[in-house]
């Protein structure tokens, strides 16, 4: 008796669902054609995700191994002067042209050199040591004007203002060289 009542209730519910679907013109998840439609939608969604992911992988590869970077995926600045602070206390001024997880590449490099008297004039002499801005490449070993710095030794990188004393000194050096 209870089973017959349960079957009658189930049949009434299915009839109501079918009547409401025929009025709205939609399919039910209980019907097989609804399952086919959802499988097709899921398949289309997966294809779109795979195509977009493949496009990003290709663009990243192009950006990493060429100078063309349409989405700015690899950080290359090169336009502004920057200060690169290293873990050994040295600071280099130049243009960071490429950065990745392993290295930072800097070109047009300058650094500060302390010019200090070997023997002070007076024991109470508290004058500040004189600093000189030196262009990389004039040293005894004759390095090229490019550095590939291990990323682990870079503490931080700062952009320099166009009117900073360092940028002004660099511009004066370049003007004097011409």
Secondary structure as UniProt FT lines:
FT   HELIX           2..24
FT   TURN            29..30
FT   HELIX           32..65
FT   TURN            70..71
FT   STRAND          82..86
FT   TURN            87..88
FT   STRAND          91..99
FT   STRAND          103..115
FT   TURN            123..124
FT   STRAND          130..135
FT   TURN            136..137
FT   TURN            140..141
FT   STRAND          146..150
FT   HELIX           151..153
FT   STRAND          154..159
FT   TURN            162..163
FT   HELIX           165..177
//
